[in-house]
Amino acid sequence: MRLRRDETLEIVDGQEGAMARVEHTAHKRHVYKRVPSPVGSLTLVATDNGLAAILWEHDRPSRVRLNIVGEANSHPVLVETEHQLEEYFAGRRKQFELRLDPSGTPFQRTVWRALMTIPFGETRSYAQIAKQIGHPRAARAVGAANGRNPLSIVAPCHRVVGSTGALTGFAGGLDVKARLLVLEGARSAS
């Protein structure tokens, strides 16, 4: 199957067998704002419906596909996101209260919603998330969805660790993942 630039493909191999879905993202128009943070420059991306992404300074362009049409430093969603991130990094916010508008397949969005249920300062394994969403044999698919999470920090994929508790892949880098977990008191930076 050949995908256009504005499509994402999801293949989930779970109890019910392999499923494939394609989502079209070109119809959404995104604007962005770059903000400094203790873990590097972040690019906040929004639609008029909500926050679409928080991208890392050295993010792979193909990790999150967006139709970005321009910069909008005063966009209300981006301004509020910046404010809440500042509170988070200062230790004054444990949960985000933002309108969200991420693009992803239904399975990916289910995983991202599950990430938002992981309490501040706690971690979960990929297998635990797979079980939580009703696909106990789909830990690898959960890992793939986690890797495509556009809402870094807000949908806290940094709280997902390997089954042994080891830090595993993270788009922002394992050093940033460790720093976020230390900020939340989840583990030491050793």
N, C-alpha and C positions, 0 to 999 in steps of 0.2 A: 504494500500500500504506500502510495506517495502522498505526503502531506504538503499542503500549501503553507506559506509562512505564517498565516493567521490561524493555524489549526494546532491543536495538541491531541496526541493519541495516548490512550490509556489501555493497558492490557493488565487485567487482574486475574491471577490464577488462584482460585480459592476452592472451597468445597464444591461449589456449583460448576466448576470448570472455568476455562478461560473466557473472558469477556473483553470486547474491545469497544471503545467509544471514542468519538471525535467531537471536539468542541471548537466552535468558531469564535475567535476573539477580535476580529477586525472591526466589528461594529461598535466596540467601546473606544472612546477617545480619552486618553490619559494625559495628565499634566504632572509635572514633577517639581520638587524643591530639594536642594541639597542642604544637609544640616551637619554640623560637627557633632561628634559624640566621643565619649571616652574609649570607644572601640573602633574609631575611625570615622571617616565621612560616610554618611548614610544618604541614600537617595530615596525620598518619600514620593510615592506615586499614587494619584487618586483619579477617580472619575467624579462626576457630579453626585453619584450615588454613595461614594464612600472611599475608604482607603483600599487601594488595589495592591500595593506592594511596598515593602521596605527592602531596598537592595543594598548590598555591601559594596564597599569601595572597589574591590577587585572581583566583583561578581562576574561569572560567565554570562555573556549576553544571551546565550541560548537557554539558560536555566529558567528564566521567567520571560515569556513572550508577551510584549505589550505594544500597543499602538500609541506611542508617546508623541503628542503633537506640539508640546512646548513647555516652557518653564512658567510656573505660576506661584511665586513666593507668597502671595496673599490669599491663596485658595483656602477657604475656611477648614476643610478637612485636613489639609497639610499643616496649617497653623496649629490646629488642635492636636494633631499627632505629634508635632514637634514639642509642644508643651507637655504632653503626657510622657513622652520619652525622657525629657529633662527631669520630670518628677521621678520616673523609674530609676534613672541613673543616679539621682540624688538620694535614693532610698526612701522616697515618700510615696511611691505607688507600687502596689503589688498586682493590680489587675487593671487592664485597659478598658476604657468605655468609649469605643469609637464605632462609627458606622463603617461597615466593611463591604467591599465589593471585589473580592478576588476572582480571577478567572481560573477555572480548572474543571476537571471532569467531576461527575457526581461522586465517584469514589475518593478523589483527592479532597474535595470539599468536606466529605465525611471525616476523613483523617484529620484535616485542619481544624474542624470543630472539636474533635476529640483532644487535640493538642491543647485547646483552650480550657479543657477541664482539668489539666494537670496543675495542682496547686503550686503557688509560689514556693520555692525552696524544696520541691520534691522532684523526683525523676521517675520515668517509666521506661520500660523496654519496648522495642518494636513489637515483640510478641504480646505484651500486655495491651498495647493499643489495638493490635489486630483482634484480640479477644474482646476488647471493649466494644468495638464496632460490629461485632458479630461475624467476623471472618478469621477465626482462630488459626487457620493455616496460611494466612496471607501476610506474614511478617515481612517478607521481602517486598511485597507490593506496598505495604505501609512505609517501609524504608524508602522506596522510590518516590512515593507521594510526599514524604517528609523532605526529601531532597529537592522537590519542586515547590515547597512551601514559599509563596511570595510574601507572606506576612511575618517575616523574621521578627523575633522578639515579641510581637503582639500575639501571634499563634506560636507559642514557645517551643519550637522544634529543638532548641538547645537543651530542653529538659528530657529529651529522649536519648537513652544510652543503650549500649549493647547488653545482652542478657547477663553478662558477668559484671555489669556496672561500668565497664570501660567506656571512655569517650570514643565515639565513632564519628564518621563523616559529618561535616557541617560546612555549609556554603561560606560562612564568615571565617572559617579556619578553626582548628581545634583549640588554639590559644584563646580565641575570642569566646568559644563555647565554655572553656574552663573559667574565664573571667566572669561571664554572665552567671554561671553556677555559683561561683564564689560570692558575687554580689548578692545573690539570693540566699546564701548560706547553705547551699545544697551539698557542696563538697570542697575540699581544700585544693589549692592550686599546687599540687606536687607533681 
